[in-house]
Amino acid sequence: MASSVLAGFCALPLSDFLKCGQSFRWTCYPLPSSPGTSPTHEYRLCLRDRVVCLRQSSDYLFYRSVFPGEHLSAEQEAASDEETLIWLKDYFQLDVDLLKLYDQWSDRDQVFNKLKSRFSGIRVLRQDPWENLVSFICSSNNNIPRITKMVHALCKQYSPSLISLPSPELSESDSQGSAAYHSFPPPSLLAAPEVKSTLRGLGFGYRADYIQRTAKMLVDTHGSSISNSKSREKCEEWLTGLRGMSTEAAREELLKFVGVGRKVADCVLLMSLDKKEVIPVDTHVHQIAIKHYGLRTVGGSKGKSAMTPRIYNEVTTKLADIWGGYAGWAHTARVLFTADLKAFSSFGIEPPTPATSIMNVGASTLTSSSSSKRKHSETQNEVEMQKKVILMGAAVAAIAAAATAVAVAHDVPSLLEEGSDVISSVEEHANSRRVKRRRC
């Protein structure tokens, strides 16, 4: 039985996908290599009273919880497993029949149909609204690695360590490689005035002010006393209560907070407040609408112009026309969003085998050796050109690395895109040179 493969874990018969820009507090550990379809990584997330550990095989999601303090009795362990299962079902929205929806979307949208096999298992998560609100305030003009780093730094600074655990390849008694796990801090801990300077020191930039002022607004308006039934602050309970409001009413409440614009509000509406018809629009979604769905561009051909309210509304209207009228259209957007990320550009694509590559090189060499002197000369020129391109690429990569360092240090993420644009232009120049030589 598959679920007996991992001792200490329970199993769910499903395959899901975490690394798609929705949640930023999971930590990922590679597992020792093993044959077959065994899990390759373990993901960990610290909740308020436990650390949830997940491992994903091709068919099963394995899970367990780790608590601080003494070992649990058999009865306590069974009860905690049931609590974790309830949380997982809610967090991953397992009541949604994703396979059925994938088939429906594939019939309706050929763009999605081409990607579904590469990005199966992507779900819209149902996250804690307070954590999600702060995380997406951090996302302003930012990228996923930096958002992740900031959110982890926030938890470490303002929440005490719940438990320390060794990485999965070490034994439970080995404390050398242990990592401390911190839950997400409540609003009352982020509402104090000095939080601004502390977060700025941690690299949050202007977002530090947004987070502190938003936390203070919540605490001042809705209170910070602990709810008897939920062990959460009253202002957190109020935020969760937005699930019962209409989409427009809930969005209006979110837009009152500092640092919350339409995109951040829509992310919280979709990923925390059950507003499944909402599609948050950023540059990735804008580019998707231009590239795949015929949206006319404003201010450029690649959808890199500033995200104005007009562009935001045009994109949402266009996608609503295409996807509206069938359930879960925001899931479709998440798949396309993930596919558009550079980190997943080759995800799910089988690389060519070394044997194939060698055979192709060998075939071209045989052809060249039987060519005329002019062909031989062109081949030599091509080799020299490739050497120059390699040198140019190395130089540009160094420049891009420097730009990245400057961007991180000075909170200017646009430099990251400029570095990649320079590399692309060098590659285009080299390709055009090759074409011209072949035509001569």
KATA-V96982 format. One record per pair of residues at least 24 apart in sequence whose ideal C-beta (glycine too) atoms are under 7 Angstrom apart, sorted by the first residue. I is the first residue (numbers start at 1). GAP is how many residues later the second one is. Records with the same first field share a line. If there is no record, write none. Layout:
I = GAP / GAP
This chain:
2 = 57 / 58
3 = 57
5 = 33
6 = 49 / 56
8 = 56
9 = 46 / 53 / 54 / 55
10 = 53 / 54 / 71
11 = 49 / 50 / 51
12 = 48 / 49 / 51
13 = 46 / 47
14 = 47 / 80
15 = 41 / 43 / 44 / 105 / 106
16 = 40 / 45 / 76 / 105 / 107
17 = 102 / 104 / 105
18 = 25
20 = 102 / 314 / 318
21 = 123 / 316 / 317 / 320
22 = 103 / 249
23 = 102 / 104
24 = 111 / 123 / 124 / 127
25 = 126 / 127 / 130 / 159
29 = 138 / 139
31 = 137 / 138
32 = 137
42 = 126
46 = 116 / 135 / 136 / 137
47 = 136
48 = 135 / 183
51 = 112 / 114 / 130
52 = 32
63 = 25
66 = 97 / 99
68 = 94 / 95
90 = 36
91 = 34 / 35
92 = 31 / 33
93 = 30 / 31 / 33
96 = 27 / 232
98 = 25
101 = 226 / 227 / 230
104 = 222
105 = 227
108 = 218
109 = 223
111 = 181
112 = 220 / 223 / 224
115 = 220 / 224
117 = 231
118 = 229 / 230
119 = 216 / 219 / 220 / 229
122 = 212 / 213 / 216
123 = 208
124 = 146 / 147 / 206 / 207 / 210
125 = 146
126 = 146
127 = 144 / 145
128 = 144
129 = 110 / 111 / 113 / 139 / 143 / 144
130 = 57 / 106 / 109
131 = 53
132 = 136 / 139 / 140
133 = 135
134 = 77
136 = 128 / 131 / 132
137 = 70 / 73 / 74 / 77 / 122 / 123 / 127
138 = 69
140 = 67 / 119
141 = 272
142 = 271
143 = 270 / 273
146 = 262
150 = 53 / 54
153 = 49
154 = 31
155 = 27 / 28 / 29 / 30
156 = 26
157 = 41 / 45
158 = 27 / 31 / 32
159 = 24 / 25 / 26
186 = 47 / 50
187 = 28 / 31 / 32 / 37 / 46 / 48 / 49
188 = 31 / 36 / 45
190 = 25
191 = 24 / 25 / 28
205 = 206
207 = 52
210 = 48 / 49
213 = 45
214 = 43 / 44 / 45
217 = 40
242 = 31
243 = 30 / 31
247 = 28 / 30 / 31
250 = 25
262 = 47 / 50
270 = 60
276 = 52 / 54
277 = 52 / 53
278 = 52
279 = 37 / 40 / 51 / 54
281 = 31 / 34 / 35
282 = 25
283 = 24
284 = 53 / 56 / 57
285 = 30 / 48 / 52
286 = 25 / 29
287 = 53
288 = 48 / 52
289 = 26 / 29 / 30
293 = 25 / 26 / 29
378 = 59
381 = 56
382 = 52 / 55
385 = 48 / 49
389 = 41
392 = 34
393 = 33
396 = 26 / 27 / 30
